[in-house]
Amino acid sequence: MPDDQKIFVRLENKFREEKTAMDMITMESLKEELLKENQAFRELATQHQNYEKRLSELAGLTYPNDEELLEESVLKKKKLAVKDEMYAIMEQYSGVH
C-alpha cells in the first residue's frame, strides 16, 4: 500500500475513533438528562440495573441448576427489551430537542 494511502487509512480510523468517543459522550449526556427529567426512563434504568445485578449473581454460580439457567436466559431477554425501550426514548427525545 502506498504511503499516502496508509496515511489516509490512519486518518480515517482516527476520525472514526474520535466520532465514536463523541457519540458516546453525547449519549451519556442524553441519558443523564433523561434520568433527571423522564420518570419512565428512570424506571426502565432501574429495571435494567436490577436485571444486571441478578444476572451477575447468576453468573457467579459455579453449578447453576436448570431453573437458574432458565432465569438467566429470561433475564437477558428482558434486559435487552428494556434497553431497546430506553434507546427508543432517547431517540424520540433527541429528535424533539
Secondary structure, DSSP 8 states (H G I E B T S, - for coil): --HHHHHHHHHHHHHHHHHHHHHHHHHHHHHHHHHHH-HHHHHHHHHHHHHHHHHHHHHT-SS--HHHHHHHHHHHHHHHHHHHHHHHHHHHHHHH-
